Structure formats: structure tokens, C-alpha cells
């Protein structure tokens, strides 16, 4: 990683309800080329069988899980929590900008 990239502090916020754990290795390799992932969070209902694949990946990539129970079917609790945290990080000044990424 180039010296100028180390100063770029990045946040990686993952929606586990809509993303497979199989993308994690490639995602963090890509992020490392851009800068340092100083914030690593994942949001989802980890009591669901859909998110079980993330268990080993969380430790390997030092991702902090944020449990979002699906109290009401069809509601986007995970999406809302992720967006609120993204805006909070941006407002705090810890990060300069948010770069959306879709994989």
C-alpha cells in the first residue's frame, strides 16, 4: 500500500441481509488498495439462517456485528441502521466522504 493511501481512513459498512460472506476477502483486498478500513461494521439479523455464513468471516476481518432483529416482515431495519451510522460517521468528521459501493 502506498504511503498516501494509509492516510485515507475508510468505513466499510456491510448489509449482511443482502450480501454473501463470500465477497469479504475480495472486498477487503480492494479496500486495502484505497486506504485503511478504520471502521468495519456489519448489519443484519444474525439469528437468521441467511447470515450464518458470516460467523467465521467476522473474526478473520475484524468486523463488528450490529444485530438488527426483523421484528416486522418486509421492513428495512438493517438498511436504516446502516444509513444512520454512515451519516453519523460522516458528521463526526472521522471520514471525509462516503463512497457507495455495490458488489
Phi and psi restraints in degrees (range 20) as a CNS / XPLOR table:
assign (resid 1 and name C) (resid 2 and name N)
       (resid 2 and name CA) (resid 2 and name C) 1.0 -69.6 20.0 2
assign (resid 2 and name N) (resid 2 and name CA)
       (resid 2 and name C) (resid 3 and name N) 1.0 152.7 20.0 2
assign (resid 2 and name C) (resid 3 and name N)
       (resid 3 and name CA) (resid 3 and name C) 1.0 -59.4 20.0 2
assign (resid 3 and name N) (resid 3 and name CA)
       (resid 3 and name C) (resid 4 and name N) 1.0 -36.3 20.0 2
assign (resid 3 and name C) (resid 4 and name N)
       (resid 4 and name CA) (resid 4 and name C) 1.0 -69.7 20.0 2
assign (resid 4 and name N) (resid 4 and name CA)
       (resid 4 and name C) (resid 5 and name N) 1.0 -26.4 20.0 2
assign (resid 4 and name C) (resid 5 and name N)
       (resid 5 and name CA) (resid 5 and name C) 1.0 -73.7 20.0 2
assign (resid 5 and name N) (resid 5 and name CA)
       (resid 5 and name C) (resid 6 and name N) 1.0 -28.4 20.0 2
assign (resid 5 and name C) (resid 6 and name N)
       (resid 6 and name CA) (resid 6 and name C) 1.0 -63.8 20.0 2
assign (resid 6 and name N) (resid 6 and name CA)
       (resid 6 and name C) (resid 7 and name N) 1.0 -27.0 20.0 2
assign (resid 6 and name C) (resid 7 and name N)
       (resid 7 and name CA) (resid 7 and name C) 1.0 -79.4 20.0 2
assign (resid 7 and name N) (resid 7 and name CA)
       (resid 7 and name C) (resid 8 and name N) 1.0 -13.4 20.0 2
assign (resid 7 and name C) (resid 8 and name N)
       (resid 8 and name CA) (resid 8 and name C) 1.0 -80.6 20.0 2
assign (resid 8 and name N) (resid 8 and name CA)
       (resid 8 and name C) (resid 9 and name N) 1.0 109.9 20.0 2
assign (resid 8 and name C) (resid 9 and name N)
       (resid 9 and name CA) (resid 9 and name C) 1.0 -92.3 20.0 2
assign (resid 9 and name N) (resid 9 and name CA)
       (resid 9 and name C) (resid 10 and name N) 1.0 125.7 20.0 2
assign (resid 9 and name C) (resid 10 and name N)
       (resid 10 and name CA) (resid 10 and name C) 1.0 -120.2 20.0 2
assign (resid 10 and name N) (resid 10 and name CA)
       (resid 10 and name C) (resid 11 and name N) 1.0 152.7 20.0 2
assign (resid 10 and name C) (resid 11 and name N)
       (resid 11 and name CA) (resid 11 and name C) 1.0 -112.0 20.0 2
assign (resid 11 and name N) (resid 11 and name CA)
       (resid 11 and name C) (resid 12 and name N) 1.0 131.8 20.0 2
assign (resid 11 and name C) (resid 12 and name N)
       (resid 12 and name CA) (resid 12 and name C) 1.0 -112.9 20.0 2
assign (resid 12 and name N) (resid 12 and name CA)
       (resid 12 and name C) (resid 13 and name N) 1.0 110.8 20.0 2
assign (resid 12 and name C) (resid 13 and name N)
       (resid 13 and name CA) (resid 13 and name C) 1.0 -115.7 20.0 2
assign (resid 13 and name N) (resid 13 and name CA)
       (resid 13 and name C) (resid 14 and name N) 1.0 118.5 20.0 2
assign (resid 13 and name C) (resid 14 and name N)
       (resid 14 and name CA) (resid 14 and name C) 1.0 -113.3 20.0 2
assign (resid 14 and name N) (resid 14 and name CA)
       (resid 14 and name C) (resid 15 and name N) 1.0 135.0 20.0 2
assign (resid 14 and name C) (resid 15 and name N)
       (resid 15 and name CA) (resid 15 and name C) 1.0 -92.8 20.0 2
assign (resid 15 and name N) (resid 15 and name CA)
       (resid 15 and name C) (resid 16 and name N) 1.0 97.8 20.0 2
assign (resid 15 and name C) (resid 16 and name N)
       (resid 16 and name CA) (resid 16 and name C) 1.0 -67.7 20.0 2
assign (resid 16 and name N) (resid 16 and name CA)
       (resid 16 and name C) (resid 17 and name N) 1.0 -24.2 20.0 2
assign (resid 16 and name C) (resid 17 and name N)
       (resid 17 and name CA) (resid 17 and name C) 1.0 -68.5 20.0 2
assign (resid 17 and name N) (resid 17 and name CA)
       (resid 17 and name C) (resid 18 and name N) 1.0 -22.8 20.0 2
assign (resid 17 and name C) (resid 18 and name N)
       (resid 18 and name CA) (resid 18 and name C) 1.0 -123.0 20.0 2
assign (resid 18 and name N) (resid 18 and name CA)
       (resid 18 and name C) (resid 19 and name N) 1.0 10.0 20.0 2
assign (resid 18 and name C) (resid 19 and name N)
       (resid 19 and name CA) (resid 19 and name C) 1.0 -135.3 20.0 2
assign (resid 19 and name N) (resid 19 and name CA)
       (resid 19 and name C) (resid 20 and name N) 1.0 137.3 20.0 2
assign (resid 19 and name C) (resid 20 and name N)
       (resid 20 and name CA) (resid 20 and name C) 1.0 -80.9 20.0 2
assign (resid 20 and name N) (resid 20 and name CA)
       (resid 20 and name C) (resid 21 and name N) 1.0 146.4 20.0 2
assign (resid 20 and name C) (resid 21 and name N)
       (resid 21 and name CA) (resid 21 and name C) 1.0 -67.2 20.0 2
assign (resid 21 and name N) (resid 21 and name CA)
       (resid 21 and name C) (resid 22 and name N) 1.0 -14.3 20.0 2
assign (resid 21 and name C) (resid 22 and name N)
       (resid 22 and name CA) (resid 22 and name C) 1.0 -66.0 20.0 2
assign (resid 22 and name N) (resid 22 and name CA)
       (resid 22 and name C) (resid 23 and name N) 1.0 -17.3 20.0 2
assign (resid 22 and name C) (resid 23 and name N)
       (resid 23 and name CA) (resid 23 and name C) 1.0 -85.6 20.0 2
assign (resid 23 and name N) (resid 23 and name CA)
       (resid 23 and name C) (resid 24 and name N) 1.0 -12.1 20.0 2
assign (resid 23 and name C) (resid 24 and name N)
       (resid 24 and name CA) (resid 24 and name C) 1.0 -60.1 20.0 2
assign (resid 24 and name N) (resid 24 and name CA)
       (resid 24 and name C) (resid 25 and name N) 1.0 -47.7 20.0 2
assign (resid 24 and name C) (resid 25 and name N)
       (resid 25 and name CA) (resid 25 and name C) 1.0 -59.7 20.0 2
assign (resid 25 and name N) (resid 25 and name CA)
       (resid 25 and name C) (resid 26 and name N) 1.0 -49.3 20.0 2
assign (resid 25 and name C) (resid 26 and name N)
       (resid 26 and name CA) (resid 26 and name C) 1.0 -64.5 20.0 2
assign (resid 26 and name N) (resid 26 and name CA)
       (resid 26 and name C) (resid 27 and name N) 1.0 -38.2 20.0 2
assign (resid 26 and name C) (resid 27 and name N)
       (resid 27 and name CA) (resid 27 and name C) 1.0 -61.3 20.0 2
assign (resid 27 and name N) (resid 27 and name CA)
       (resid 27 and name C) (resid 28 and name N) 1.0 -48.6 20.0 2
assign (resid 27 and name C) (resid 28 and name N)
       (resid 28 and name CA) (resid 28 and name C) 1.0 -74.0 20.0 2
assign (resid 28 and name N) (resid 28 and name CA)
       (resid 28 and name C) (resid 29 and name N) 1.0 -25.8 20.0 2
assign (resid 28 and name C) (resid 29 and name N)
       (resid 29 and name CA) (resid 29 and name C) 1.0 -65.9 20.0 2
assign (resid 29 and name N) (resid 29 and name CA)
       (resid 29 and name C) (resid 30 and name N) 1.0 -43.0 20.0 2
assign (resid 29 and name C) (resid 30 and name N)
       (resid 30 and name CA) (resid 30 and name C) 1.0 -64.4 20.0 2
assign (resid 30 and name N) (resid 30 and name CA)
       (resid 30 and name C) (resid 31 and name N) 1.0 -46.1 20.0 2
assign (resid 30 and name C) (resid 31 and name N)
       (resid 31 and name CA) (resid 31 and name C) 1.0 -61.5 20.0 2
assign (resid 31 and name N) (resid 31 and name CA)
       (resid 31 and name C) (resid 32 and name N) 1.0 -37.5 20.0 2
assign (resid 31 and name C) (resid 32 and name N)
       (resid 32 and name CA) (resid 32 and name C) 1.0 -62.6 20.0 2
assign (resid 32 and name N) (resid 32 and name CA)
       (resid 32 and name C) (resid 33 and name N) 1.0 -29.3 20.0 2
assign (resid 32 and name C) (resid 33 and name N)
       (resid 33 and name CA) (resid 33 and name C) 1.0 -72.9 20.0 2
assign (resid 33 and name N) (resid 33 and name CA)
       (resid 33 and name C) (resid 34 and name N) 1.0 -24.3 20.0 2
assign (resid 33 and name C) (resid 34 and name N)
       (resid 34 and name CA) (resid 34 and name C) 1.0 -89.8 20.0 2
assign (resid 34 and name N) (resid 34 and name CA)
       (resid 34 and name C) (resid 35 and name N) 1.0 -29.7 20.0 2
assign (resid 34 and name C) (resid 35 and name N)
       (resid 35 and name CA) (resid 35 and name C) 1.0 164.9 20.0 2
assign (resid 35 and name N) (resid 35 and name CA)
       (resid 35 and name C) (resid 36 and name N) 1.0 -154.8 20.0 2
assign (resid 35 and name C) (resid 36 and name N)
       (resid 36 and name CA) (resid 36 and name C) 1.0 -104.7 20.0 2
assign (resid 36 and name N) (resid 36 and name CA)
       (resid 36 and name C) (resid 37 and name N) 1.0 127.0 20.0 2
assign (resid 36 and name C) (resid 37 and name N)
       (resid 37 and name CA) (resid 37 and name C) 1.0 -80.2 20.0 2
assign (resid 37 and name N) (resid 37 and name CA)
       (resid 37 and name C) (resid 38 and name N) 1.0 84.6 20.0 2
assign (resid 37 and name C) (resid 38 and name N)
       (resid 38 and name CA) (resid 38 and name C) 1.0 -79.5 20.0 2
assign (resid 38 and name N) (resid 38 and name CA)
       (resid 38 and name C) (resid 39 and name N) 1.0 -17.7 20.0 2
assign (resid 38 and name C) (resid 39 and name N)
       (resid 39 and name CA) (resid 39 and name C) 1.0 -124.9 20.0 2
assign (resid 39 and name N) (resid 39 and name CA)
       (resid 39 and name C) (resid 40 and name N) 1.0 124.7 20.0 2
assign (resid 39 and name C) (resid 40 and name N)
       (resid 40 and name CA) (resid 40 and name C) 1.0 -132.5 20.0 2
assign (resid 40 and name N) (resid 40 and name CA)
       (resid 40 and name C) (resid 41 and name N) 1.0 105.1 20.0 2
assign (resid 40 and name C) (resid 41 and name N)
       (resid 41 and name CA) (resid 41 and name C) 1.0 -131.7 20.0 2
assign (resid 41 and name N) (resid 41 and name CA)
       (resid 41 and name C) (resid 42 and name N) 1.0 150.0 20.0 2
assign (resid 41 and name C) (resid 42 and name N)
       (resid 42 and name CA) (resid 42 and name C) 1.0 -134.1 20.0 2
assign (resid 42 and name N) (resid 42 and name CA)
       (resid 42 and name C) (resid 43 and name N) 1.0 140.6 20.0 2
assign (resid 42 and name C) (resid 43 and name N)
       (resid 43 and name CA) (resid 43 and name C) 1.0 -121.5 20.0 2
assign (resid 43 and name N) (resid 43 and name CA)
       (resid 43 and name C) (resid 44 and name N) 1.0 136.1 20.0 2
assign (resid 43 and name C) (resid 44 and name N)
       (resid 44 and name CA) (resid 44 and name C) 1.0 170.3 20.0 2
assign (resid 44 and name N) (resid 44 and name CA)
       (resid 44 and name C) (resid 45 and name N) 1.0 174.5 20.0 2
assign (resid 44 and name C) (resid 45 and name N)
       (resid 45 and name CA) (resid 45 and name C) 1.0 -94.0 20.0 2
assign (resid 45 and name N) (resid 45 and name CA)
       (resid 45 and name C) (resid 46 and name N) 1.0 94.4 20.0 2
assign (resid 45 and name C) (resid 46 and name N)
       (resid 46 and name CA) (resid 46 and name C) 1.0 -78.5 20.0 2
assign (resid 46 and name N) (resid 46 and name CA)
       (resid 46 and name C) (resid 47 and name N) 1.0 1.4 20.0 2
assign (resid 46 and name C) (resid 47 and name N)
       (resid 47 and name CA) (resid 47 and name C) 1.0 -87.0 20.0 2
assign (resid 47 and name N) (resid 47 and name CA)
       (resid 47 and name C) (resid 48 and name N) 1.0 -8.1 20.0 2
assign (resid 47 and name C) (resid 48 and name N)
       (resid 48 and name CA) (resid 48 and name C) 1.0 -86.2 20.0 2
assign (resid 48 and name N) (resid 48 and name CA)
       (resid 48 and name C) (resid 49 and name N) 1.0 147.4 20.0 2
assign (resid 48 and name C) (resid 49 and name N)
       (resid 49 and name CA) (resid 49 and name C) 1.0 -68.3 20.0 2
assign (resid 49 and name N) (resid 49 and name CA)
       (resid 49 and name C) (resid 50 and name N) 1.0 -21.7 20.0 2
assign (resid 49 and name C) (resid 50 and name N)
       (resid 50 and name CA) (resid 50 and name C) 1.0 -64.7 20.0 2
assign (resid 50 and name N) (resid 50 and name CA)
       (resid 50 and name C) (resid 51 and name N) 1.0 -27.6 20.0 2
assign (resid 50 and name C) (resid 51 and name N)
       (resid 51 and name CA) (resid 51 and name C) 1.0 -103.6 20.0 2
assign (resid 51 and name N) (resid 51 and name CA)
       (resid 51 and name C) (resid 52 and name N) 1.0 6.0 20.0 2
assign (resid 51 and name C) (resid 52 and name N)
       (resid 52 and name CA) (resid 52 and name C) 1.0 -60.9 20.0 2
assign (resid 52 and name N) (resid 52 and name CA)
       (resid 52 and name C) (resid 53 and name N) 1.0 -30.1 20.0 2
assign (resid 52 and name C) (resid 53 and name N)
       (resid 53 and name CA) (resid 53 and name C) 1.0 -64.2 20.0 2
assign (resid 53 and name N) (resid 53 and name CA)
       (resid 53 and name C) (resid 54 and name N) 1.0 -16.8 20.0 2
assign (resid 53 and name C) (resid 54 and name N)
       (resid 54 and name CA) (resid 54 and name C) 1.0 -80.6 20.0 2
assign (resid 54 and name N) (resid 54 and name CA)
       (resid 54 and name C) (resid 55 and name N) 1.0 -13.1 20.0 2
assign (resid 54 and name C) (resid 55 and name N)
       (resid 55 and name CA) (resid 55 and name C) 1.0 -54.1 20.0 2
assign (resid 55 and name N) (resid 55 and name CA)
       (resid 55 and name C) (resid 56 and name N) 1.0 -54.7 20.0 2
assign (resid 55 and name C) (resid 56 and name N)
       (resid 56 and name CA) (resid 56 and name C) 1.0 -69.9 20.0 2
assign (resid 56 and name N) (resid 56 and name CA)
       (resid 56 and name C) (resid 57 and name N) 1.0 -33.3 20.0 2
assign (resid 56 and name C) (resid 57 and name N)
       (resid 57 and name CA) (resid 57 and name C) 1.0 -66.7 20.0 2
assign (resid 57 and name N) (resid 57 and name CA)
       (resid 57 and name C) (resid 58 and name N) 1.0 -33.4 20.0 2
assign (resid 57 and name C) (resid 58 and name N)
       (resid 58 and name CA) (resid 58 and name C) 1.0 -59.0 20.0 2
assign (resid 58 and name N) (resid 58 and name CA)
       (resid 58 and name C) (resid 59 and name N) 1.0 -46.6 20.0 2
assign (resid 58 and name C) (resid 59 and name N)
       (resid 59 and name CA) (resid 59 and name C) 1.0 -69.2 20.0 2
assign (resid 59 and name N) (resid 59 and name CA)
       (resid 59 and name C) (resid 60 and name N) 1.0 -44.3 20.0 2
assign (resid 59 and name C) (resid 60 and name N)
       (resid 60 and name CA) (resid 60 and name C) 1.0 -60.9 20.0 2
assign (resid 60 and name N) (resid 60 and name CA)
       (resid 60 and name C) (resid 61 and name N) 1.0 -33.8 20.0 2
assign (resid 60 and name C) (resid 61 and name N)
       (resid 61 and name CA) (resid 61 and name C) 1.0 -110.6 20.0 2
assign (resid 61 and name N) (resid 61 and name CA)
       (resid 61 and name C) (resid 62 and name N) 1.0 10.4 20.0 2
assign (resid 61 and name C) (resid 62 and name N)
       (resid 62 and name CA) (resid 62 and name C) 1.0 54.0 20.0 2
assign (resid 62 and name N) (resid 62 and name CA)
       (resid 62 and name C) (resid 63 and name N) 1.0 48.5 20.0 2
assign (resid 62 and name C) (resid 63 and name N)
       (resid 63 and name CA) (resid 63 and name C) 1.0 -96.0 20.0 2
assign (resid 63 and name N) (resid 63 and name CA)
       (resid 63 and name C) (resid 64 and name N) 1.0 131.4 20.0 2
assign (resid 63 and name C) (resid 64 and name N)
       (resid 64 and name CA) (resid 64 and name C) 1.0 -89.7 20.0 2
assign (resid 64 and name N) (resid 64 and name CA)
       (resid 64 and name C) (resid 65 and name N) 1.0 118.6 20.0 2
assign (resid 64 and name C) (resid 65 and name N)
       (resid 65 and name CA) (resid 65 and name C) 1.0 -80.6 20.0 2
assign (resid 65 and name N) (resid 65 and name CA)
       (resid 65 and name C) (resid 66 and name N) 1.0 142.7 20.0 2
assign (resid 65 and name C) (resid 66 and name N)
       (resid 66 and name CA) (resid 66 and name C) 1.0 -122.7 20.0 2
assign (resid 66 and name N) (resid 66 and name CA)
       (resid 66 and name C) (resid 67 and name N) 1.0 107.1 20.0 2
assign (resid 66 and name C) (resid 67 and name N)
       (resid 67 and name CA) (resid 67 and name C) 1.0 -72.0 20.0 2
assign (resid 67 and name N) (resid 67 and name CA)
       (resid 67 and name C) (resid 68 and name N) 1.0 128.7 20.0 2
assign (resid 67 and name C) (resid 68 and name N)
       (resid 68 and name CA) (resid 68 and name C) 1.0 -128.8 20.0 2
assign (resid 68 and name N) (resid 68 and name CA)
       (resid 68 and name C) (resid 69 and name N) 1.0 97.6 20.0 2
assign (resid 68 and name C) (resid 69 and name N)
       (resid 69 and name CA) (resid 69 and name C) 1.0 -67.0 20.0 2
assign (resid 69 and name N) (resid 69 and name CA)
       (resid 69 and name C) (resid 70 and name N) 1.0 142.2 20.0 2
assign (resid 69 and name C) (resid 70 and name N)
       (resid 70 and name CA) (resid 70 and name C) 1.0 -88.7 20.0 2
assign (resid 70 and name N) (resid 70 and name CA)
       (resid 70 and name C) (resid 71 and name N) 1.0 78.8 20.0 2
assign (resid 70 and name C) (resid 71 and name N)
       (resid 71 and name CA) (resid 71 and name C) 1.0 -68.5 20.0 2
assign (resid 71 and name N) (resid 71 and name CA)
       (resid 71 and name C) (resid 72 and name N) 1.0 -33.8 20.0 2
assign (resid 71 and name C) (resid 72 and name N)
       (resid 72 and name CA) (resid 72 and name C) 1.0 -126.0 20.0 2
assign (resid 72 and name N) (resid 72 and name CA)
       (resid 72 and name C) (resid 73 and name N) 1.0 122.7 20.0 2
assign (resid 72 and name C) (resid 73 and name N)
       (resid 73 and name CA) (resid 73 and name C) 1.0 -60.4 20.0 2
assign (resid 73 and name N) (resid 73 and name CA)
       (resid 73 and name C) (resid 74 and name N) 1.0 141.4 20.0 2
assign (resid 73 and name C) (resid 74 and name N)
       (resid 74 and name CA) (resid 74 and name C) 1.0 84.3 20.0 2
assign (resid 74 and name N) (resid 74 and name CA)
       (resid 74 and name C) (resid 75 and name N) 1.0 -3.8 20.0 2
assign (resid 74 and name C) (resid 75 and name N)
       (resid 75 and name CA) (resid 75 and name C) 1.0 -91.1 20.0 2
assign (resid 75 and name N) (resid 75 and name CA)
       (resid 75 and name C) (resid 76 and name N) 1.0 152.6 20.0 2
assign (resid 75 and name C) (resid 76 and name N)
       (resid 76 and name CA) (resid 76 and name C) 1.0 -104.2 20.0 2
assign (resid 76 and name N) (resid 76 and name CA)
       (resid 76 and name C) (resid 77 and name N) 1.0 57.7 20.0 2
assign (resid 76 and name C) (resid 77 and name N)
       (resid 77 and name CA) (resid 77 and name C) 1.0 -60.3 20.0 2
assign (resid 77 and name N) (resid 77 and name CA)
       (resid 77 and name C) (resid 78 and name N) 1.0 -40.4 20.0 2
assign (resid 77 and name C) (resid 78 and name N)
       (resid 78 and name CA) (resid 78 and name C) 1.0 -62.8 20.0 2
assign (resid 78 and name N) (resid 78 and name CA)
       (resid 78 and name C) (resid 79 and name N) 1.0 -48.0 20.0 2
assign (resid 78 and name C) (resid 79 and name N)
       (resid 79 and name CA) (resid 79 and name C) 1.0 -59.8 20.0 2
assign (resid 79 and name N) (resid 79 and name CA)
       (resid 79 and name C) (resid 80 and name N) 1.0 -42.7 20.0 2
assign (resid 79 and name C) (resid 80 and name N)
       (resid 80 and name CA) (resid 80 and name C) 1.0 -65.0 20.0 2
assign (resid 80 and name N) (resid 80 and name CA)
       (resid 80 and name C) (resid 81 and name N) 1.0 -45.4 20.0 2
assign (resid 80 and name C) (resid 81 and name N)
       (resid 81 and name CA) (resid 81 and name C) 1.0 -62.0 20.0 2
assign (resid 81 and name N) (resid 81 and name CA)
       (resid 81 and name C) (resid 82 and name N) 1.0 -41.6 20.0 2
assign (resid 81 and name C) (resid 82 and name N)
       (resid 82 and name CA) (resid 82 and name C) 1.0 -63.2 20.0 2
assign (resid 82 and name N) (resid 82 and name CA)
       (resid 82 and name C) (resid 83 and name N) 1.0 -45.5 20.0 2
assign (resid 82 and name C) (resid 83 and name N)
       (resid 83 and name CA) (resid 83 and name C) 1.0 -66.2 20.0 2
assign (resid 83 and name N) (resid 83 and name CA)
       (resid 83 and name C) (resid 84 and name N) 1.0 -40.8 20.0 2
assign (resid 83 and name C) (resid 84 and name N)
       (resid 84 and name CA) (resid 84 and name C) 1.0 -61.3 20.0 2
assign (resid 84 and name N) (resid 84 and name CA)
       (resid 84 and name C) (resid 85 and name N) 1.0 -44.0 20.0 2
assign (resid 84 and name C) (resid 85 and name N)
       (resid 85 and name CA) (resid 85 and name C) 1.0 -65.4 20.0 2
assign (resid 85 and name N) (resid 85 and name CA)
       (resid 85 and name C) (resid 86 and name N) 1.0 -39.6 20.0 2
assign (resid 85 and name C) (resid 86 and name N)
       (resid 86 and name CA) (resid 86 and name C) 1.0 -60.6 20.0 2
assign (resid 86 and name N) (resid 86 and name CA)
       (resid 86 and name C) (resid 87 and name N) 1.0 -45.3 20.0 2
assign (resid 86 and name C) (resid 87 and name N)
       (resid 87 and name CA) (resid 87 and name C) 1.0 -66.7 20.0 2
assign (resid 87 and name N) (resid 87 and name CA)
       (resid 87 and name C) (resid 88 and name N) 1.0 -38.0 20.0 2
assign (resid 87 and name C) (resid 88 and name N)
       (resid 88 and name CA) (resid 88 and name C) 1.0 -63.5 20.0 2
assign (resid 88 and name N) (resid 88 and name CA)
       (resid 88 and name C) (resid 89 and name N) 1.0 -43.5 20.0 2
assign (resid 88 and name C) (resid 89 and name N)
       (resid 89 and name CA) (resid 89 and name C) 1.0 -62.9 20.0 2
assign (resid 89 and name N) (resid 89 and name CA)
       (resid 89 and name C) (resid 90 and name N) 1.0 -41.9 20.0 2
assign (resid 89 and name C) (resid 90 and name N)
       (resid 90 and name CA) (resid 90 and name C) 1.0 -65.4 20.0 2
assign (resid 90 and name N) (resid 90 and name CA)
       (resid 90 and name C) (resid 91 and name N) 1.0 -44.6 20.0 2
assign (resid 90 and name C) (resid 91 and name N)
       (resid 91 and name CA) (resid 91 and name C) 1.0 -66.3 20.0 2
assign (resid 91 and name N) (resid 91 and name CA)
       (resid 91 and name C) (resid 92 and name N) 1.0 -32.6 20.0 2
assign (resid 91 and name C) (resid 92 and name N)
       (resid 92 and name CA) (resid 92 and name C) 1.0 -67.7 20.0 2
assign (resid 92 and name N) (resid 92 and name CA)
       (resid 92 and name C) (resid 93 and name N) 1.0 -19.4 20.0 2
assign (resid 92 and name C) (resid 93 and name N)
       (resid 93 and name CA) (resid 93 and name C) 1.0 86.2 20.0 2
assign (resid 93 and name N) (resid 93 and name CA)
       (resid 93 and name C) (resid 94 and name N) 1.0 -0.4 20.0 2
assign (resid 93 and name C) (resid 94 and name N)
       (resid 94 and name CA) (resid 94 and name C) 1.0 -67.0 20.0 2
assign (resid 94 and name N) (resid 94 and name CA)
       (resid 94 and name C) (resid 95 and name N) 1.0 -28.1 20.0 2
assign (resid 94 and name C) (resid 95 and name N)
       (resid 95 and name CA) (resid 95 and name C) 1.0 -128.7 20.0 2
assign (resid 95 and name N) (resid 95 and name CA)
       (resid 95 and name C) (resid 96 and name N) 1.0 148.0 20.0 2
assign (resid 95 and name C) (resid 96 and name N)
       (resid 96 and name CA) (resid 96 and name C) 1.0 -85.2 20.0 2
assign (resid 96 and name N) (resid 96 and name CA)
       (resid 96 and name C) (resid 97 and name N) 1.0 -32.8 20.0 2
assign (resid 96 and name C) (resid 97 and name N)
       (resid 97 and name CA) (resid 97 and name C) 1.0 -157.0 20.0 2
assign (resid 97 and name N) (resid 97 and name CA)
       (resid 97 and name C) (resid 98 and name N) 1.0 164.2 20.0 2
assign (resid 97 and name C) (resid 98 and name N)
       (resid 98 and name CA) (resid 98 and name C) 1.0 -110.7 20.0 2
assign (resid 98 and name N) (resid 98 and name CA)
       (resid 98 and name C) (resid 99 and name N) 1.0 125.9 20.0 2
assign (resid 98 and name C) (resid 99 and name N)
       (resid 99 and name CA) (resid 99 and name C) 1.0 -108.2 20.0 2
assign (resid 99 and name N) (resid 99 and name CA)
       (resid 99 and name C) (resid 100 and name N) 1.0 109.7 20.0 2
assign (resid 99 and name C) (resid 100 and name N)
       (resid 100 and name CA) (resid 100 and name C) 1.0 -68.5 20.0 2
assign (resid 100 and name N) (resid 100 and name CA)
       (resid 100 and name C) (resid 101 and name N) 1.0 143.5 20.0 2
assign (resid 100 and name C) (resid 101 and name N)
       (resid 101 and name CA) (resid 101 and name C) 1.0 -139.5 20.0 2
assign (resid 101 and name N) (resid 101 and name CA)
       (resid 101 and name C) (resid 102 and name N) 1.0 130.7 20.0 2
assign (resid 101 and name C) (resid 102 and name N)
       (resid 102 and name CA) (resid 102 and name C) 1.0 -119.6 20.0 2
assign (resid 102 and name N) (resid 102 and name CA)
       (resid 102 and name C) (resid 103 and name N) 1.0 127.9 20.0 2
